[in-house]
Amino acid sequence: MKLAFTWLVRLAVLGVGISLSGVALANPYPVAVFGGLDKITARVSTFEAVKDKPMRFGALELTVRACDMRPPEETPQTAAYVEIRQIDEETDAVEPAPIFKGWMFAESPGLNGLEHPVYDVWLKTCKTFAAP
């Protein structure tokens, strides 16, 4: 009976080890790189946003709360949690309620990118340092 219990414990530990070995945790990064389209001018831009520091793209204010990317040896998955608010261009006041609040995924830009009447915004990647 004791031998059977020992084998069950070993199998359970082995099963947990195997199931966790395929799980790769994403690494956090302080900078998110976005692509943006101004539909009025048809200009596509690439811009960076530092975590927890609001930045402006046109009449939008983006604040990145998290930017995570899996290690290169794993299946690619890059995600950023972003809050986007509208800016009133006449008064330069930022609207308190976000027009977008959620995760964006670089591998699926059409899935959770911002689709706005004037702007489209999508995540491209995460990185360690902001460009000077």
LINWOLIN-V793666 format. One line per field, one symbol per residue. phi: phi as a letter, one per 20 degrees, with the letter a starting at -180 (. if undefined). psi: psi as a letter, one per 40 degrees, with the letter a starting at -180 (. if undefined). burial: b if it has 9 or more other C-alpha atoms within 8 Angstrom, else e. Layout:
phi->???
psi->???
burial->???
This chain:
phi->.ffffffffffffffffffefeedffefcecddddcdeffemedcdbdcegmdgcdcmdcddcedbbcbffffeffbcccecdccedfffdmeeffefebbredcffcfefcfeddgdcdcbedadbeceff
psi->dddddddddddddddddddedehhiihiiehhhiiihhddefhhihiihhhehhihhbfihhhhdihihiideihhhhihhihhiihhddefihhdhiehhahihdegdedfihhiddihhihdiiidiii.
burial->eeeeeeeeeeeeeeeeeeeeeeeeeeeebbbbbbbbbbbeeeeeeeebbbbeebeeeebbbbbbbbbbbbbeeeebbbbbbbbbbbbbeeeeebbeebebbebbbbeebeebbbeeeebbbbbbbbbeebee
